[in-house]
C-alpha cells in the first residue's frame, strides 16, 4: 500500500478511543468521590510551605510531575521539579526544610526515589505521596499519602501508564486550584506569571496599550471646529475629546461631524460633541475593552479615572496588534 494513503477510520477505532476515555473518566469520578481528610491535610502542608513545593517522580510519573510543578508555579505557589536521579547526585542540596515534597510513584516502590525519601525524613521536610499502594515504601514513609484509584490502565494490554497518569495529573491540578482558592489568587495575579503569548495578551490591561500625553487628541470646549478638524486629522484616530480643566466633557466622532455638517465651520467643539461619552478605566482588561468596542461598533475609547480626568486613549487597532482578540 502506498505510504501516502490513509486508511479510513474503522468503527472499531472509534470504539477504542471511546473506551479509553470512558475508563479514564470513570477513574477520575471515583477519585473525586473518595476525597477525604488526607487530601485536606496535604493542602494544609502545601499552603504552609515557606519555601517551594518540590515535585519528583521518574518515568511517566516524572513527566506528569514536571507539569504539576509548572502549574503550581504559574498559579502563585513557588514550585520546582527535581529529578530523583539528579537528586542522588547533588541536587538534594536544592531542597530545604522550608520546602514540602510531593513525590509521585504509582507502585510506591520506585528505587530511584529512595535517596530523596530518606533525605526528607532526615531533615523533617514534609512529604506528600501520590501512589496507588498505600502500604508501599513511599506510602509508609510519607506524612500524607494520597491514593490513586485502583482502576485498570486504559491500554489494550493493561500495563502502559494511562489511567494512572491521567489520575495523577488531575489530582495535581485539583491541588493547585484548591491552593489558588486558599490563597485568594486573583486573575490580576495570574497575569504577572503569564506576560507572554496569547494568554498574556488576553490578560493585558488597558493602561499597557493606551496612548497618552500629546498623542491623545483633545480640544478645549471653545475651540472652533475649523481648528478641531485639523487636530483630528493630525492625530489620526478619527475622533477627539473635549476637555476642560483635565475633565472630559464630550467626544467628537465622524458621526458628530456628519450630523452637524450644515453648521460645522461656525460651531465650537462643545457644540458638536456628544456629551457623557462611553469611557473605560485603565485597569480594565484590554480584551473586555475590545469586546465593548466590537459590540458598540466604535473604534476607540477614552480612558479616564473616577473623576473623568483623561488618562489616555485606546484604539481597536492597539488591541489587535497586541494579539488581544
VONU-480936 format. One record per residue (C-alpha): residue in one letter; residue number from 1; x, y, z. Coordinates in nm, 3 decimals, padded with zeros to 5 digits, always signed. Layout:
r code:a, pos:NUM, x:X, y:Y, z:Z
...
This chain:
r code:x, pos:1, x:+00.000, y:+00.000, z:+00.000
r code:x, pos:2, x:+00.124, y:+00.350, z:-00.083
r code:x, pos:3, x:+00.263, y:+00.513, z:+00.232
r code:x, pos:4, x:+00.076, y:+00.830, z:+00.145
r code:x, pos:5, x:-00.260, y:+00.656, z:+00.156
r code:x, pos:6, x:-00.471, y:+00.696, z:+00.467
r code:x, pos:7, x:-00.692, y:+00.414, z:+00.579
r code:x, pos:8, x:-01.047, y:+00.519, z:+00.656
r code:x, pos:9, x:-01.125, y:+00.520, z:+01.027
r code:x, pos:10, x:-01.296, y:+00.194, z:+01.112
r code:x, pos:11, x:-01.580, y:+00.178, z:+01.366
r code:x, pos:12, x:-01.360, y:-00.029, z:+01.597
r code:x, pos:13, x:-01.104, y:+00.253, z:+01.605
r code:x, pos:14, x:-01.364, y:+00.494, z:+01.738
r code:x, pos:15, x:-01.475, y:+00.230, z:+01.984
r code:x, pos:16, x:-01.119, y:+00.212, z:+02.117
r code:x, pos:17, x:-01.099, y:+00.588, z:+02.153
r code:x, pos:18, x:-01.427, y:+00.599, z:+02.339
r code:x, pos:19, x:-01.331, y:+00.305, z:+02.562
r code:x, pos:20, x:-01.012, y:+00.476, z:+02.679
r code:x, pos:21, x:-01.193, y:+00.800, z:+02.755
r code:x, pos:22, x:-01.466, y:+00.622, z:+02.950
r code:x, pos:23, x:-01.217, y:+00.421, z:+03.156
r code:x, pos:24, x:-01.017, y:+00.729, z:+03.249
r code:x, pos:25, x:-01.328, y:+00.938, z:+03.316
r code:x, pos:26, x:-01.461, y:+00.668, z:+03.549
r code:x, pos:27, x:-01.133, y:+00.673, z:+03.741
r code:x, pos:28, x:-01.149, y:+01.049, z:+03.786
r code:x, pos:29, x:-01.508, y:+01.029, z:+03.906
r code:x, pos:30, x:-01.415, y:+00.762, z:+04.155
r code:x, pos:31, x:-01.120, y:+00.965, z:+04.282
r code:x, pos:32, x:-01.345, y:+01.268, z:+04.335
r code:x, pos:33, x:-01.584, y:+01.056, z:+04.537
r code:x, pos:34, x:-01.301, y:+00.923, z:+04.755
r code:x, pos:35, x:-01.158, y:+01.260, z:+04.862
r code:x, pos:36, x:-01.113, y:+01.284, z:+05.236
r code:x, pos:37, x:-00.908, y:+01.411, z:+05.534
r code:x, pos:38, x:-00.575, y:+01.316, z:+05.379
r code:x, pos:39, x:-00.637, y:+01.547, z:+05.087
r code:x, pos:40, x:-00.721, y:+01.831, z:+05.326
r code:x, pos:41, x:-00.401, y:+01.761, z:+05.522
r code:x, pos:42, x:-00.199, y:+01.764, z:+05.202
r code:x, pos:43, x:-00.345, y:+02.102, z:+05.113
r code:x, pos:44, x:-00.256, y:+02.230, z:+05.461
r code:x, pos:45, x:+00.107, y:+02.123, z:+05.413
r code:x, pos:46, x:+00.126, y:+02.283, z:+05.070
r code:x, pos:47, x:-00.024, y:+02.609, z:+05.197
r code:x, pos:48, x:+00.211, y:+02.618, z:+05.497
r code:x, pos:49, x:+00.528, y:+02.578, z:+05.290
r code:x, pos:50, x:+00.757, y:+02.877, z:+05.345
r code:x, pos:51, x:+00.982, y:+02.769, z:+05.060
r code:x, pos:52, x:+00.889, y:+02.576, z:+04.746
r code:x, pos:53, x:+00.686, y:+02.274, z:+04.652
r code:x, pos:54, x:+00.939, y:+02.015, z:+04.536
r code:x, pos:55, x:+00.781, y:+01.768, z:+04.293
r code:x, pos:56, x:+00.957, y:+01.448, z:+04.194
r code:x, pos:57, x:+00.896, y:+01.124, z:+04.009
r code:x, pos:58, x:+01.058, y:+00.900, z:+03.748
r code:x, pos:59, x:+00.945, y:+00.794, z:+03.402
r code:x, pos:60, x:+00.588, y:+00.887, z:+03.314
r code:x, pos:61, x:+00.533, y:+01.000, z:+03.673
r code:x, pos:62, x:+00.824, y:+01.238, z:+03.627
r code:x, pos:63, x:+00.676, y:+01.387, z:+03.311
r code:x, pos:64, x:+00.345, y:+01.441, z:+03.489
r code:x, pos:65, x:+00.526, y:+01.576, z:+03.794
r code:x, pos:66, x:+00.705, y:+01.837, z:+03.585
r code:x, pos:67, x:+00.370, y:+01.961, z:+03.458
r code:x, pos:68, x:+00.225, y:+01.968, z:+03.809
r code:x, pos:69, x:+00.522, y:+02.174, z:+03.931
r code:x, pos:70, x:+00.474, y:+02.416, z:+03.641
r code:x, pos:71, x:+00.104, y:+02.452, z:+03.728
r code:x, pos:72, x:+00.181, y:+02.530, z:+04.091
r code:x, pos:73, x:+00.446, y:+02.785, z:+03.990
r code:x, pos:74, x:+00.219, y:+02.961, z:+03.741
r code:x, pos:75, x:-00.059, y:+02.995, z:+03.995
r code:x, pos:76, x:+00.134, y:+03.165, z:+04.272
r code:x, pos:77, x:+00.284, y:+02.867, z:+04.459
r code:x, pos:78, x:+00.663, y:+02.855, z:+04.405
r code:x, pos:79, x:+00.746, y:+02.505, z:+04.284
r code:x, pos:80, x:+01.027, y:+02.312, z:+04.119
r code:x, pos:81, x:+01.062, y:+01.968, z:+03.967
r code:x, pos:82, x:+01.367, y:+01.778, z:+04.091
r code:x, pos:83, x:+01.466, y:+01.465, z:+03.901
r code:x, pos:84, x:+01.524, y:+01.185, z:+04.154
r code:x, pos:85, x:+01.841, y:+01.056, z:+03.986
r code:x, pos:86, x:+01.992, y:+01.404, z:+03.975
r code:x, pos:87, x:+01.885, y:+01.446, z:+04.337
r code:x, pos:88, x:+02.103, y:+01.148, z:+04.431
r code:x, pos:89, x:+02.399, y:+01.317, z:+04.262
r code:x, pos:90, x:+02.390, y:+01.654, z:+04.431
r code:x, pos:91, x:+02.051, y:+01.810, z:+04.362
r code:x, pos:92, x:+01.926, y:+01.717, z:+04.709
r code:x, pos:93, x:+02.101, y:+02.039, z:+04.808
r code:x, pos:94, x:+01.818, y:+02.225, z:+04.634
r code:x, pos:95, x:+01.571, y:+02.101, z:+04.892
r code:x, pos:96, x:+01.549, y:+02.281, z:+05.227
r code:x, pos:97, x:+01.348, y:+02.236, z:+05.548
r code:x, pos:98, x:+01.130, y:+02.528, z:+05.434
r code:x, pos:99, x:+01.006, y:+02.321, z:+05.140
r code:x, pos:100, x:+00.746, y:+02.047, z:+05.106
r code:x, pos:101, x:+00.799, y:+01.743, z:+04.885
r code:x, pos:102, x:+00.530, y:+01.599, z:+04.657
r code:x, pos:103, x:+00.657, y:+01.263, z:+04.533
r code:x, pos:104, x:+00.482, y:+01.053, z:+04.269
r code:x, pos:105, x:+00.511, y:+00.678, z:+04.217
r code:x, pos:106, x:+00.228, y:+00.453, z:+04.100
r code:x, pos:107, x:+00.379, y:+00.147, z:+04.270
r code:x, pos:108, x:+00.535, y:+00.337, z:+04.559
r code:x, pos:109, x:+00.845, y:+00.119, z:+04.521
r code:x, pos:110, x:+01.045, y:+00.319, z:+04.266
r code:x, pos:111, x:+01.409, y:+00.264, z:+04.375
r code:x, pos:112, x:+01.532, y:+00.595, z:+04.230
r code:x, pos:113, x:+01.321, y:+00.778, z:+04.489
r code:x, pos:114, x:+01.485, y:+00.618, z:+04.793
r code:x, pos:115, x:+01.752, y:+00.885, z:+04.848
r code:x, pos:116, x:+01.501, y:+01.168, z:+04.821
r code:x, pos:117, x:+01.265, y:+00.994, z:+05.065
r code:x, pos:118, x:+01.549, y:+00.932, z:+05.312
r code:x, pos:119, x:+01.666, y:+01.293, z:+05.282
r code:x, pos:120, x:+01.317, y:+01.430, z:+05.352
r code:x, pos:121, x:+01.286, y:+01.212, z:+05.663
r code:x, pos:122, x:+01.633, y:+01.303, z:+05.790
r code:x, pos:123, x:+01.566, y:+01.677, z:+05.773
r code:x, pos:124, x:+01.197, y:+01.665, z:+05.869
r code:x, pos:125, x:+01.082, y:+01.800, z:+05.533
r code:x, pos:126, x:+00.708, y:+01.736, z:+05.489
r code:x, pos:127, x:+00.649, y:+01.456, z:+05.238
r code:x, pos:128, x:+00.326, y:+01.407, z:+05.042
r code:x, pos:129, x:+00.300, y:+01.087, z:+04.840
r code:x, pos:130, x:+00.082, y:+01.022, z:+04.536
r code:x, pos:131, x:+00.064, y:+00.647, z:+04.481
r code:x, pos:132, x:-00.175, y:+00.361, z:+04.425
r code:x, pos:133, x:-00.018, y:+00.149, z:+04.701
r code:x, pos:134, x:-00.072, y:+00.293, z:+05.048
r code:x, pos:135, x:+00.134, y:+00.015, z:+05.209
r code:x, pos:136, x:+00.433, y:+00.072, z:+04.981
r code:x, pos:137, x:+00.768, y:+00.212, z:+05.089
r code:x, pos:138, x:+00.671, y:+00.559, z:+04.970
r code:x, pos:139, x:+00.323, y:+00.538, z:+05.118
r code:x, pos:140, x:+00.453, y:+00.429, z:+05.459
r code:x, pos:141, x:+00.726, y:+00.694, z:+05.469
r code:x, pos:142, x:+00.507, y:+00.989, z:+05.373
r code:x, pos:143, x:+00.343, y:+01.231, z:+05.615
r code:x, pos:144, x:+00.034, y:+01.221, z:+05.394
r code:x, pos:145, x:-00.049, y:+00.963, z:+05.129
r code:x, pos:146, x:-00.292, y:+01.044, z:+04.850
r code:x, pos:147, x:-00.414, y:+00.725, z:+04.688
r code:x, pos:148, x:-00.480, y:+00.694, z:+04.320
r code:x, pos:149, x:-00.791, y:+00.491, z:+04.233
r code:x, pos:150, x:-00.740, y:+00.117, z:+04.197
r code:x, pos:151, x:-00.860, y:+00.133, z:+03.838
r code:x, pos:152, x:-00.736, y:-00.052, z:+03.530
r code:x, pos:153, x:-00.496, y:+00.111, z:+03.288
r code:x, pos:154, x:-00.677, y:+00.202, z:+02.967
r code:x, pos:155, x:-00.428, y:+00.043, z:+02.726
r code:x, pos:156, x:-00.520, y:-00.278, z:+02.545
r code:x, pos:157, x:-00.277, y:-00.491, z:+02.750
r code:x, pos:158, x:-00.344, y:-00.313, z:+03.079
r code:x, pos:159, x:+00.012, y:-00.212, z:+03.165
r code:x, pos:160, x:+00.103, y:+00.114, z:+02.988
r code:x, pos:161, x:+00.059, y:+00.415, z:+03.221
r code:x, pos:162, x:-00.264, y:+00.574, z:+03.102
r code:x, pos:163, x:-00.538, y:+00.584, z:+03.363
r code:x, pos:164, x:-00.283, y:+00.624, z:+03.642
r code:x, pos:165, x:-00.104, y:+00.918, z:+03.480
r code:x, pos:166, x:-00.433, y:+01.088, z:+03.394
r code:x, pos:167, x:-00.546, y:+01.050, z:+03.755
r code:x, pos:168, x:-00.215, y:+01.185, z:+03.884
r code:x, pos:169, x:-00.230, y:+01.486, z:+03.656
r code:x, pos:170, x:-00.589, y:+01.560, z:+03.753
r code:x, pos:171, x:-00.505, y:+01.531, z:+04.124
r code:x, pos:172, x:-00.216, y:+01.773, z:+04.076
r code:x, pos:173, x:-00.449, y:+02.018, z:+03.902
r code:x, pos:174, x:-00.700, y:+01.982, z:+04.184
r code:x, pos:175, x:-00.437, y:+02.057, z:+04.448
r code:x, pos:176, x:-00.309, y:+02.359, z:+04.255
r code:x, pos:177, x:-00.656, y:+02.505, z:+04.203
r code:x, pos:178, x:-00.759, y:+02.443, z:+04.563
r code:x, pos:179, x:-00.438, y:+02.612, z:+04.676
r code:x, pos:180, x:-00.516, y:+02.909, z:+04.449
r code:x, pos:181, x:-00.855, y:+02.937, z:+04.620
r code:x, pos:182, x:-00.700, y:+02.904, z:+04.966
r code:x, pos:183, x:-00.454, y:+03.186, z:+04.893
r code:x, pos:184, x:-00.706, y:+03.412, z:+04.722
r code:x, pos:185, x:-00.508, y:+03.410, z:+04.397
r code:x, pos:186, x:-00.672, y:+03.653, z:+04.154
r code:x, pos:187, x:-00.683, y:+03.697, z:+03.781
r code:x, pos:188, x:-00.461, y:+04.002, z:+03.820
r code:x, pos:189, x:-00.202, y:+03.786, z:+03.998
r code:x, pos:190, x:-00.221, y:+03.531, z:+03.717
r code:x, pos:191, x:-00.123, y:+03.798, z:+03.466
r code:x, pos:192, x:+00.209, y:+03.853, z:+03.644
r code:x, pos:193, x:+00.319, y:+03.497, z:+03.570
r code:x, pos:194, x:+00.184, y:+03.490, z:+03.213
r code:x, pos:195, x:+00.309, y:+03.803, z:+03.035
r code:x, pos:196, x:+00.382, y:+03.631, z:+02.703
r code:x, pos:197, x:+00.190, y:+03.466, z:+02.422
r code:x, pos:198, x:-00.183, y:+03.457, z:+02.364
r code:x, pos:199, x:-00.265, y:+03.416, z:+02.732
r code:x, pos:200, x:-00.057, y:+03.719, z:+02.822
r code:x, pos:201, x:-00.239, y:+03.925, z:+02.561
r code:x, pos:202, x:-00.578, y:+03.820, z:+02.696
r code:x, pos:203, x:-00.473, y:+03.934, z:+03.045
r code:x, pos:204, x:-00.319, y:+04.263, z:+02.933
r code:x, pos:205, x:-00.473, y:+04.577, z:+03.082
r code:x, pos:206, x:-00.583, y:+04.891, z:+02.903
r code:x, pos:207, x:-00.312, y:+05.102, z:+03.070
r code:x, pos:208, x:-00.043, y:+04.899, z:+02.893
r code:x, pos:209, x:-00.184, y:+04.968, z:+02.547
r code:x, pos:210, x:-00.339, y:+05.314, z:+02.566
r code:x, pos:211, x:-00.193, y:+05.627, z:+02.403
r code:x, pos:212, x:-00.103, y:+05.905, z:+02.643
r code:x, pos:213, x:+00.026, y:+06.262, z:+02.651
r code:x, pos:214, x:+00.043, y:+06.461, z:+02.328
r code:x, pos:215, x:-00.074, y:+06.162, z:+02.125
r code:x, pos:216, x:-00.427, y:+06.199, z:+02.266
r code:x, pos:217, x:-00.650, y:+06.429, z:+02.053
r code:x, pos:218, x:-00.801, y:+06.685, z:+02.291
r code:x, pos:219, x:-00.981, y:+07.013, z:+02.225
r code:x, pos:220, x:-01.089, y:+07.294, z:+02.453
r code:x, pos:221, x:-01.469, y:+07.344, z:+02.460
r code:x, pos:222, x:-01.447, y:+07.680, z:+02.276
r code:x, pos:223, x:-01.213, y:+07.554, z:+02.002
r code:x, pos:224, x:-01.354, y:+07.647, z:+01.658
r code:x, pos:225, x:-01.426, y:+07.333, z:+01.462
r code:x, pos:226, x:-01.215, y:+07.450, z:+01.168
r code:x, pos:227, x:-00.920, y:+07.412, z:+01.407
r code:x, pos:228, x:-01.066, y:+07.099, z:+01.563
r code:x, pos:229, x:-01.073, y:+06.925, z:+01.225
r code:x, pos:230, x:-00.703, y:+06.991, z:+01.182
r code:x, pos:231, x:-00.630, y:+06.835, z:+01.523
r code:x, pos:232, x:-00.842, y:+06.530, z:+01.448
r code:x, pos:233, x:-00.669, y:+06.480, z:+01.114
r code:x, pos:234, x:-00.320, y:+06.523, z:+01.261
r code:x, pos:235, x:-00.375, y:+06.277, z:+01.547
r code:x, pos:236, x:-00.521, y:+06.015, z:+01.317
r code:x, pos:237, x:-00.770, y:+05.845, z:+01.549
r code:x, pos:238, x:-01.088, y:+05.966, z:+01.381
r code:x, pos:239, x:-01.214, y:+06.137, z:+01.696
r code:x, pos:240, x:-01.126, y:+06.397, z:+01.957
r code:x, pos:241, x:-01.210, y:+06.458, z:+02.319
r code:x, pos:242, x:-01.344, y:+06.785, z:+02.454
r code:x, pos:243, x:-01.157, y:+06.861, z:+02.775
r code:x, pos:244, x:-01.169, y:+07.143, z:+03.028
r code:x, pos:245, x:-00.959, y:+07.153, z:+03.346
r code:x, pos:246, x:-00.846, y:+06.798, z:+03.276
r code:x, pos:247, x:-01.203, y:+06.666, z:+03.271
r code:x, pos:248, x:-01.363, y:+06.501, z:+02.969
r code:x, pos:249, x:-01.688, y:+06.678, z:+02.875
r code:x, pos:250, x:-01.759, y:+06.500, z:+02.549
r code:x, pos:251, x:-01.616, y:+06.346, z:+02.234
r code:x, pos:252, x:-01.636, y:+06.431, z:+01.865
r code:x, pos:253, x:-01.654, y:+06.144, z:+01.616
r code:x, pos:254, x:-01.704, y:+06.119, z:+01.242
r code:x, pos:255, x:-02.074, y:+06.072, z:+01.313
r code:x, pos:256, x:-02.089, y:+06.400, z:+01.503
r code:x, pos:257, x:-01.922, y:+06.578, z:+01.211
r code:x, pos:258, x:-02.179, y:+06.443, z:+00.965
r code:x, pos:259, x:-02.471, y:+06.532, z:+01.189
r code:x, pos:260, x:-02.350, y:+06.892, z:+01.216
r code:x, pos:261, x:-02.226, y:+06.934, z:+00.861
r code:x, pos:262, x:-02.450, y:+07.233, z:+00.779
r code:x, pos:263, x:-02.310, y:+07.447, z:+01.066
r code:x, pos:264, x:-01.977, y:+07.277, z:+01.127
r code:x, pos:265, x:-01.743, y:+07.563, z:+01.037
r code:x, pos:266, x:-01.928, y:+07.810, z:+01.261
r code:x, pos:267, x:-01.958, y:+07.576, z:+01.561
r code:x, pos:268, x:-01.727, y:+07.521, z:+01.857
r code:x, pos:269, x:-01.607, y:+07.181, z:+01.978
r code:x, pos:270, x:-01.852, y:+07.156, z:+02.267
r code:x, pos:271, x:-02.145, y:+07.241, z:+02.040
r code:x, pos:272, x:-02.067, y:+06.946, z:+01.815
r code:x, pos:273, x:-01.958, y:+06.696, z:+02.080
r code:x, pos:274, x:-02.156, y:+06.405, z:+02.215
r code:x, pos:275, x:-02.193, y:+06.459, z:+02.590
r code:x, pos:276, x:-02.147, y:+06.182, z:+02.851
r code:x, pos:277, x:-01.948, y:+05.954, z:+02.620
r code:x, pos:278, x:-01.872, y:+05.589, z:+02.686
r code:x, pos:279, x:-01.535, y:+05.560, z:+02.863
r code:x, pos:280, x:-01.318, y:+05.292, z:+03.022
r code:x, pos:281, x:-01.080, y:+05.265, z:+03.320
r code:x, pos:282, x:-00.705, y:+05.196, z:+03.291
r code:x, pos:283, x:-00.728, y:+04.878, z:+03.500
r code:x, pos:284, x:-00.982, y:+04.717, z:+03.268
r code:x, pos:285, x:-00.867, y:+04.414, z:+03.070
r code:x, pos:286, x:-00.791, y:+04.507, z:+02.710
r code:x, pos:287, x:-00.993, y:+04.203, z:+02.599
r code:x, pos:288, x:-01.300, y:+04.344, z:+02.775
r code:x, pos:289, x:-01.243, y:+04.687, z:+02.618
r code:x, pos:290, x:-01.216, y:+04.523, z:+02.276
r code:x, pos:291, x:-01.548, y:+04.348, z:+02.337
r code:x, pos:292, x:-01.711, y:+04.683, z:+02.420
r code:x, pos:293, x:-01.576, y:+04.842, z:+02.102
r code:x, pos:294, x:-01.683, y:+04.548, z:+01.889
r code:x, pos:295, x:-02.035, y:+04.537, z:+02.033
r code:x, pos:296, x:-02.083, y:+04.916, z:+02.011
r code:x, pos:297, x:-01.921, y:+04.932, z:+01.664
r code:x, pos:298, x:-01.676, y:+05.202, z:+01.771
r code:x, pos:299, x:-01.304, y:+05.221, z:+01.704
r code:x, pos:300, x:-01.166, y:+05.398, z:+02.012
r code:x, pos:301, x:-01.241, y:+05.475, z:+02.376
r code:x, pos:302, x:-01.112, y:+05.744, z:+02.607
r code:x, pos:303, x:-00.953, y:+05.618, z:+02.928
r code:x, pos:304, x:-01.047, y:+05.817, z:+03.237
r code:x, pos:305, x:-01.032, y:+05.793, z:+03.615
r code:x, pos:306, x:-01.328, y:+05.817, z:+03.852
r code:x, pos:307, x:-01.333, y:+06.198, z:+03.824
r code:x, pos:308, x:-01.341, y:+06.176, z:+03.442
r code:x, pos:309, x:-00.986, y:+06.307, z:+03.413
r code:x, pos:310, x:-00.842, y:+06.200, z:+03.078
r code:x, pos:311, x:-00.562, y:+05.944, z:+03.114
r code:x, pos:312, x:-00.534, y:+05.817, z:+02.759
r code:x, pos:313, x:-00.699, y:+05.672, z:+02.451
r code:x, pos:314, x:-00.732, y:+05.309, z:+02.343
r code:x, pos:315, x:-00.785, y:+05.229, z:+01.975
r code:x, pos:316, x:-00.914, y:+04.896, z:+01.849
r code:x, pos:317, x:-00.600, y:+04.858, z:+01.635
r code:x, pos:318, x:-00.387, y:+04.869, z:+01.950
r code:x, pos:319, x:-00.569, y:+04.564, z:+02.081
r code:x, pos:320, x:-00.541, y:+04.373, z:+01.756
r code:x, pos:321, x:-00.170, y:+04.448, z:+01.718
r code:x, pos:322, x:-00.108, y:+04.317, z:+02.071
r code:x, pos:323, x:-00.291, y:+03.992, z:+01.991
r code:x, pos:324, x:-00.596, y:+04.069, z:+02.202
r code:x, pos:325, x:-00.891, y:+03.900, z:+02.035
